[in-house]
Amino acid sequence: MPIYPNIYQTLLPGPIVELRGYLAACGLRGRLYAYLNYNGPTGTARDELAEGMLALALERGALTPGQTIVEAVSGPFATALTLAGLTAGHPVTLVMPEDAPAMRQESLLRLGAQIIHTPAQAGLAGARALAKATAAEKGWYYMDWLNNDDNPTYHRRVTGPALVRSIAREGSSIVDSIIIGVGSGGTITGVGETVKAWTNDVRIVAVEPYESQALSSGLTGFHGIPDIGFGLVPGNYNSYVVDNIAAVTTADAVRAAQRVLRTDAIPASPSAGAALHAAAQLIANGKSRSALAVFSARQNIL
């Protein structure tokens, strides 16, 4: 058994699991796989991304040892960044609207993050503007994870190659479609660019909430699928590597996550359920014979 220098070195490559139970329960014929990319402390792929982006920033000299990191974020990436930053010796300050969930703020404070509030009506744009201004004023490092190319670069270097190595068989692929939920846009861009550089025989499918279709230039609104569908097209999203966009309702995402737990013992989150539902629909509609859904978060079943 190897001894690792830190927990982040244990996270990739994640396992690929064939979902035979789910496929049978849906009455489908084909092959359906899940790439389980959620084994860090937050139970999401944000853990490895936060650590990887910090490493890339240090590598190119944008971040210096011990420098304070500031970011406008309040979701799982806030926790992942706090943990990755503090364990690497970087104080972390998070900028978020004052109406961000109180329990989440308390948790982040207990972990050691500092929090700066912006007016609720200013939304994410206001938080990002203040984070950028604060970094410039104080000499801090503003990560800007939705637009920073370190995000897709991490996936170009790590996630994409890991997936290609896993699905490559004698010069071809065991899957014809890879389905990825879009949050910051980094995963689908990095994986998509890597896969497209290797083969044109694998389609890349982006998943967004049906209730908030920013990628499809549709209406955006509230939905119940955490980690994807931020109501905007992130700067890191490369539409040129995306072959199709699938919109999945919150109800279908939750239902798929609940079903795969019972059929295959996979603790999928609603965002993973959205990717899974979209993958199963491709098979059901005859558009795929062998699909791989990327599961970027797990649910707590206890």
Solvent accessible surface area in square Angstrom, and as a share of the most:
residue,aa,sasa,rsa
1,M,225,1.01
2,P,88,0.55
3,I,171,0.87
4,Y,106,0.40
5,P,116,0.73
6,N,66,0.34
7,I,90,0.46
8,Y,26,0.10
9,Q,87,0.39
10,T,65,0.38
11,L,10,0.05
12,L,34,0.17
13,P,92,0.58
14,G,8,0.08
15,P,66,0.42
16,I,49,0.25
17,V,47,0.27
18,E,43,0.19
19,L,1,0.00
20,R,169,0.62
21,G,25,0.24
22,Y,8,0.03
23,L,16,0.08
24,A,76,0.59
25,A,50,0.38
26,C,42,0.25
27,G,65,0.63
28,L,36,0.18
29,R,226,0.83
30,G,32,0.30
31,R,111,0.40
32,L,1,0.00
33,Y,24,0.09
34,A,0,0.00
35,Y,1,0.00
36,L,16,0.08
37,N,2,0.01
38,Y,11,0.04
39,N,70,0.36
40,G,4,0.04
41,P,67,0.42
42,T,37,0.22
43,G,3,0.03
44,T,12,0.07
45,A,6,0.05
46,R,25,0.09
47,D,0,0.00
48,E,8,0.04
49,L,5,0.03
50,A,0,0.00
51,E,45,0.20
52,G,5,0.05
53,M,1,0.00
54,L,6,0.03
55,A,49,0.38
56,L,16,0.08
57,A,0,0.00
58,L,68,0.34
59,E,113,0.51
60,R,135,0.49
61,G,52,0.50
62,A,38,0.30
63,L,3,0.01
64,T,73,0.42
65,P,123,0.77
66,G,44,0.43
67,Q,38,0.17
68,T,22,0.13
69,I,0,0.00
70,V,0,0.00
71,E,2,0.01
72,A,4,0.03
73,V,15,0.08
74,S,27,0.18
75,G,18,0.17
76,P,46,0.29
77,F,2,0.01
78,A,0,0.00
79,T,34,0.20
80,A,0,0.00
81,L,0,0.00
82,T,0,0.00
83,L,43,0.21
84,A,2,0.02
85,G,0,0.00
86,L,63,0.31
87,T,104,0.61
88,A,58,0.45
89,G,47,0.45
90,H,3,0.01
91,P,65,0.41
92,V,2,0.01
93,T,7,0.04
94,L,0,0.00
95,V,0,0.00
96,M,1,0.00
97,P,25,0.16
98,E,98,0.44
99,D,99,0.51
100,A,13,0.10
101,P,71,0.45
102,A,68,0.53
103,M,161,0.72
104,R,97,0.35
105,Q,21,0.09
106,E,90,0.40
107,S,39,0.25
108,L,1,0.00
109,L,95,0.47
110,R,183,0.67
111,L,68,0.34
112,G,36,0.34
113,A,1,0.01
114,Q,116,0.52
115,I,33,0.17
116,I,55,0.28
117,H,95,0.42
118,T,7,0.04
119,P,70,0.44
120,A,36,0.28
121,Q,160,0.71
122,A,41,0.32
123,G,26,0.25
124,L,65,0.32
125,A,78,0.60
126,G,18,0.18
127,A,1,0.00
128,R,68,0.25
129,A,64,0.49
130,L,64,0.32
131,A,0,0.00
132,K,133,0.57
133,A,55,0.43
134,T,11,0.06
135,A,10,0.07
136,A,88,0.68
137,E,141,0.63
138,K,108,0.46
139,G,50,0.48
140,W,64,0.23
141,Y,19,0.07
142,Y,40,0.15
143,M,1,0.00
144,D,33,0.17
145,W,12,0.04
146,L,8,0.04
147,N,60,0.31
148,N,22,0.11
149,D,78,0.40
150,D,10,0.05
151,N,0,0.00
152,P,3,0.02
153,T,26,0.15
154,Y,19,0.07
155,H,2,0.01
156,R,76,0.28
157,R,133,0.49
158,V,49,0.28
159,T,0,0.00
160,G,0,0.00
161,P,32,0.20
162,A,5,0.04
163,L,0,0.00
164,V,21,0.12
165,R,165,0.60
166,S,38,0.24
167,I,0,0.00
168,A,32,0.25
169,R,125,0.45
170,E,184,0.83
171,G,75,0.72
172,S,64,0.41
173,S,28,0.18
174,I,55,0.28
175,V,6,0.03
176,D,35,0.18
177,S,0,0.00
178,I,0,0.00
179,I,0,0.00
180,I,1,0.01
181,G,19,0.18
182,V,6,0.03
183,G,7,0.07
184,S,6,0.04
185,G,3,0.03
186,G,0,0.00
187,T,24,0.14
188,I,1,0.01
189,T,3,0.02
190,G,0,0.00
191,V,0,0.00
192,G,0,0.00
193,E,48,0.21
194,T,27,0.16
195,V,0,0.00
196,K,51,0.22
197,A,95,0.73
198,W,82,0.29
199,T,23,0.13
200,N,133,0.68
201,D,117,0.61
202,V,1,0.00
203,R,77,0.28
204,I,0,0.00
205,V,2,0.01
206,A,0,0.00
207,V,0,0.00
208,E,2,0.01
209,P,0,0.00
210,Y,123,0.47
211,E,63,0.28
212,S,2,0.01
213,Q,39,0.17
214,A,16,0.12
215,L,23,0.11
216,S,53,0.34
217,S,107,0.69
218,G,39,0.37
219,L,164,0.82
220,T,72,0.42
221,G,41,0.39
222,F,189,0.79
223,H,33,0.15
224,G,31,0.30
225,I,1,0.01
226,P,78,0.49
227,D,24,0.12
228,I,10,0.05
229,G,14,0.14
230,F,73,0.30
231,G,34,0.33
232,L,61,0.30
233,V,82,0.47
234,P,5,0.03
235,G,56,0.54
236,N,10,0.05
237,Y,27,0.10
238,N,38,0.19
239,S,63,0.40
240,Y,206,0.78
241,V,14,0.08
242,V,22,0.13
243,D,67,0.35
244,N,72,0.37
245,I,68,0.35
246,A,26,0.20
247,A,42,0.33
248,V,4,0.03
249,T,42,0.24
250,T,30,0.17
251,A,57,0.44
252,D,37,0.19
253,A,0,0.00
254,V,49,0.28
255,R,138,0.50
256,A,4,0.03
257,A,3,0.03
258,Q,91,0.40
259,R,83,0.30
260,V,0,0.00
261,L,52,0.26
262,R,176,0.64
263,T,46,0.27
264,D,34,0.18
265,A,80,0.62
266,I,13,0.06
267,P,32,0.20
268,A,0,0.00
269,S,8,0.05
270,P,37,0.23
271,S,8,0.05
272,A,1,0.00
273,G,0,0.00
274,A,0,0.00
275,A,1,0.00
276,L,0,0.00
277,H,41,0.18
278,A,4,0.03
279,A,0,0.00
280,A,6,0.05
281,Q,78,0.35
282,L,21,0.10
283,I,12,0.06
284,A,54,0.42
285,N,94,0.48
286,G,67,0.65
287,K,116,0.49
288,S,5,0.04
289,R,198,0.72
290,S,14,0.09
291,A,0,0.00
292,L,0,0.00
293,A,0,0.00
294,V,4,0.02
295,F,0,0.00
296,S,28,0.18
297,A,3,0.02
298,R,94,0.34
299,Q,52,0.23
300,N,129,0.66
301,I,99,0.50
302,L,197,0.98
